[in-house]
Amino acid sequence: MAAPKDGLEAVEAEGSAGLRGTSGIELVLPSGPAVPAPLCPHGPTLLFVKVTQGKEEARRFYACSACRDRKDCNFFQWEDEKLSGARLAAREAHNRRCQPPLSRRQCVERYLKFIELPLTQRKFCQRCQQLLLPDDWGQHSEHQVLGDVSITQLRKPSQLLYPLENKKTYAQYLFADRSCQFLVDLLSTLGFRRVLCVGTPRYSQFYMEDSFCHYNMFNHHFFDGKTALEVCRAFLQEDKGKGVIMVTDPPFGGLVEPLAVTFKKLIAMWKEGQSQDDSDKELPIFWIFPYFFESRICQFFPSFRMLDYQVDYDNHALYKHGKTGRKQSPVRIFTNIPLNKIILPTEEGYRFCSLCQRYVSLENQHCEHCNSCPSKDGRKWNHCFLCKKCVKPSWIHCSICNHCAVPDHSCQGPKDGCFICGELDHKRSACPNIATSKRANKAVRKQKQRKSNKMKMETTKGQSMNHTSATRRKKRRERAHQYLCS
């Protein structure tokens, strides 16, 4: 299912789900009956609010769920903004123009015609990234065209398609062969027969309608409507939901909140096919994401645990082995499958910890004080008795901050945790006191507004009095001038 693929960089761009929240833009999660959101070319938009030191600005706004750069999708609308009929019609026309040139049905028809062609006539345009039928050849005569496309190649679209590399919209990173083979072997060992892959863009022309849906993972939007939704539902509920697992590799710049909301909807769809006796079961999931999002993911999915396995990518400058990559990839697998059932390859540097009852990296040594193998990044961590936990080996305990941090950190810099209550185990958006804070902020805004209105009235009154005085002075000067001239 299609969704934008992105890198790790935190690039500031207001109002996008591609942001991790470092710019002070937060997603507003629905707290009551869902209000239909306005649509952009990527489906329903998301509601955001700008936050400064824990305080919301007065107006919320809708922005694109998928693109974090306004150049790629410039949708913006205030929550309370009223649009004219002409403007709404223009927006709908723009959304239609931005859709793919071929519908799913047309893609399927072209694919069926393509596989019926003899091998010598099966061509793929590498410039346009498109399967070509004989009628298309003339339009691509000057392009770089790959011939003799086999059925084996069609079954592996990633080897035909060039990965997109726009980091802010559709950058796509492919698993290294090592990581890909590990995942395939693991799924087979665990007994899964069907895999729901969430996040496989641009595969529309390679699959039939019952195998692929054009989908936005940030807003749970099926671009082909109810028909595609039912395809997904049938896939999840086949054989009463047995033997299926969801595997997702979202953009690393994407907000965890909208992804979690979407995944919970897919889980609920799967549960609809479960019997009452199996109501306590969970849809098995592999969520591939950097390890430093662990607390955010586990906040939404308490049953999830993180594997020590390091996922590598072939075409990423950092997340791969070699001279240009990192020694330790920060990408991990989060799952609700019991970790003692997952065997990590010993030949790649993993061992089984009998105390933790799970596989860990060789450098991840068991701490008797924490009673766990605490390392998150593949290195041996050190236990800090003042913090009462293990920390990265490069960190030191700061007597001013009273916690461990990098040696050259700024004690006056921004602190992690919640702006409202000060606790470190959650963010402002998940604070139990957020309702009280919002009421207080609303009262403060009203007070400021009253004060501002009063100042404006006084300023206007002063300007009016000054204008009256100036008029009187002008009239006196005119009378004096007339007297002198008479």
Buried (B, 14 or more C-beta within 10 A) or exposed (E): BBBBBBBBEBBEBBBBBBBBBEBBBBBBEEEEEEEEBBBBBBBBBBBBBBBEEBBBEEEBBBBBBBBBBBEBBEBBBEBEEEEEEEEEEEBEEEBEEEEBEBBBEEBBEBBEEBEEBEEEBBBBBBEBBBBBBEEBEEEBEEEEBEEEBEEEBBEEBBEBBEBBEBBBBBBBBBBBEBBBEBBEEBBEEBEBEBBBEBBBBBBBBBBEBEEBBBBBBBBBBBBBEEEBBEBBBEBBBBEEBBBBBBBBBBBBBBBBBBBBBBBBEBBEBBBEBBEEEEEEEEBBBBBBBBBEBBEBBBBBBEEBBBBBBBBBBBBBEBBBBEEEBBEBBBBBBBBBBEBEEBBBBEEEEBBEBEEBEBBBBEBBBBBEEEEBBBBBBBBBBBBBEEEEBBBBEEBEBBEEBEBBBEEEBEEEEEEEBBBBBEEEEBBBBBBEEBEEBEEEBEEEBEEEEEEEEEEEEEEEEEEEEEEEEEEEEEEEEEEEEEEEEE
